[in-house]
Amino acid sequence: MSKLPAATIAAVFLIGPAVARVEGQQRYRLGGGAGFAVLYNPEVEHGRTAVVGGSLGIRFNDNISVEGSFSFAQSDRQFNEFGTPIDENQGGIPAYQFVGTRYHLDGSFLYHFGRRLPFHPYIIAGGGLERVDEARTDFTFTFGENNVVIDRTEEIVLNTTDYQPTMHVGGGFDLYVLYNVSARVEFRWWLPKDTDRTTRMFFFGASYYF
């Protein structure tokens, strides 16, 4: 037997198991991050708000993985008597304040395209449970001379919590900065049972594989 084939066989037996162990150690994913979301409601203009979330996944190969995730988004705005949002730089007398909060607990299937290169795009789909909290507080003002506000009373006229099943679709990409660390950009669109109250999210996060 020549020295070259002997060296090749030795490399397979020595390096091969080590490579397999490294790949096996990268099977699980822990991720988290933040972004912005649009909480659609036909009755109230929530506008764009912040969202935070995290996820835990299992990767079966370069293309197929499953993940469980949790996200939280909240809109807190004041409106005038015509239902138009009042921003801080606009001023005006608020008629009510509306706080809308949405929690999503999901299970997802991900399909990544191609091999696991530094840029690895994917599509995502799944379903889960959505919790929607909504609270409205009406304001009543007492004015003095020169329309100066001298008193304000508040009345809570709405405070509800609702749970409903939801599905989601979306896509994004992972950008590997190390073998076991990547950045993630994702768009996700939730479609709950009440289709008038959808949620769209752009998410920027980081992932650690172990």
Backbone hydrogen bonds, N-H to C=O, Kabsch-Sander energy under -0.5 kcal/mol:
donor,donor_aa,acceptor,acceptor_aa,energy
6,A,2,S,-1.5
7,A,3,K,-2.2
8,T,4,L,-2.3
9,I,5,P,-2.6
10,A,6,A,-2.1
11,A,7,A,-2.2
12,V,8,T,-2.1
13,F,9,I,-2.1
14,L,10,A,-2.0
15,I,11,A,-3.2
16,G,11,A,-0.8
16,G,12,V,-1.1
18,A,14,L,-0.5
19,V,15,I,-2.5
20,A,16,G,-2.2
21,R,17,P,-2.2
22,V,18,A,-2.0
23,E,19,V,-2.5
24,G,20,A,-2.3
25,Q,21,R,-1.8
26,Q,22,V,-0.6
26,Q,23,E,-1.0
27,R,24,G,-1.0
29,R,57,G,-2.4
30,L,208,Y,-2.5
31,G,55,S,-2.6
32,G,206,A,-1.7
33,G,53,G,-1.9
34,A,204,F,-2.2
35,G,51,V,-2.2
36,F,202,F,-1.9
37,A,49,T,-3.2
38,V,200,R,-2.5
39,L,37,A,-0.5
39,L,47,G,-0.8
40,Y,38,V,-0.9
40,Y,198,T,-2.3
46,H,39,L,-0.5
46,H,44,V,-1.2
49,T,37,A,-2.8
51,V,35,G,-1.6
52,V,72,F,-2.1
53,G,33,G,-1.9
54,G,70,F,-2.2
55,S,31,G,-2.4
56,L,68,G,-2.5
57,G,29,R,-2.6
58,I,66,V,-2.7
59,R,27,R,-3.4
60,F,58,I,-0.6
60,F,64,I,-2.1
61,N,64,I,-1.4
65,S,110,L,-1.7
66,V,58,I,-2.1
67,E,108,S,-2.1
68,G,56,L,-2.7
69,S,106,D,-2.2
70,F,54,G,-2.5
71,S,104,H,-1.9
72,F,52,V,-2.6
73,A,102,R,-2.1
74,Q,50,A,-0.9
75,S,100,G,-3.1
77,R,98,F,-2.1
78,Q,86,I,-0.5
79,F,96,Y,-2.8
80,N,84,T,-2.2
83,G,80,N,-2.0
86,I,78,Q,-3.1
87,D,85,P,-0.6
90,Q,87,D,-1.4
91,G,87,D,-1.2
95,A,79,F,-3.4
96,Y,79,F,-1.7
97,Q,137,T,-2.5
98,F,77,R,-2.8
99,V,135,A,-2.9
100,G,75,S,-2.6
100,G,98,F,-0.5
101,T,133,D,-2.9
102,R,73,A,-2.8
103,Y,131,R,-2.4
104,H,71,S,-2.1
105,L,129,L,-2.4
106,D,69,S,-2.5
107,G,127,G,-2.6
108,S,67,E,-3.2
109,F,125,A,-3.2
110,L,65,S,-2.7
111,Y,123,I,-2.2
112,H,63,N,-2.8
113,F,121,P,-2.4
117,L,115,R,-2.0
120,H,118,P,-0.6
120,H,174,D,-2.8
122,Y,172,G,-2.7
123,I,111,Y,-1.8
124,I,170,G,-2.1
125,A,109,F,-1.7
126,G,168,H,-1.9
127,G,107,G,-1.7
128,G,166,T,-2.6
129,L,105,L,-2.5
130,E,164,Q,-2.7
131,R,103,Y,-2.3
132,V,162,D,-3.1
133,D,101,T,-2.7
133,D,131,R,-0.5
134,E,160,T,-2.2
135,A,99,V,-2.1
136,R,158,L,-2.2
137,T,97,Q,-2.6
138,D,155,E,-2.9
139,F,95,A,-2.7
140,T,153,T,-2.4
142,T,151,D,-2.7
144,G,148,V,-3.3
147,N,144,G,-1.1
148,V,145,E,-1.3
150,I,142,T,-3.0
151,D,142,T,-1.4
153,T,140,T,-2.8
155,E,138,D,-2.2
157,V,136,R,-1.9
157,V,155,E,-0.7
158,L,136,R,-1.4
160,T,134,E,-2.7
162,D,132,V,-2.3
164,Q,130,E,-2.1
166,T,128,G,-1.9
167,M,191,L,-1.7
168,H,126,G,-2.2
169,V,189,W,-1.6
170,G,124,I,-1.7
171,G,187,F,-1.9
172,G,122,Y,-2.2
173,F,185,V,-2.1
174,D,120,H,-2.1
175,L,183,A,-3.0
176,Y,118,P,-2.4
176,Y,174,D,-0.6
177,V,181,V,-2.0
178,L,181,V,-2.1
181,V,178,L,-0.7
182,S,207,S,-1.9
183,A,175,L,-2.8
184,R,205,G,-2.7
185,V,173,F,-2.1
186,E,203,F,-2.4
187,F,171,G,-3.0
188,R,201,M,-2.3
189,W,169,V,-2.7
190,W,199,T,-3.1
191,L,167,M,-3.5
193,K,165,P,-1.7
195,T,193,K,-1.3
197,R,194,D,-2.1
199,T,190,W,-1.3
200,R,38,V,-2.0
201,M,188,R,-2.5
202,F,36,F,-2.7
203,F,186,E,-3.1
204,F,34,A,-2.6
205,G,184,R,-2.8
206,A,32,G,-2.3
207,S,182,S,-2.9
208,Y,30,L,-2.6
209,Y,180,N,-2.7
210,F,28,Y,-2.4
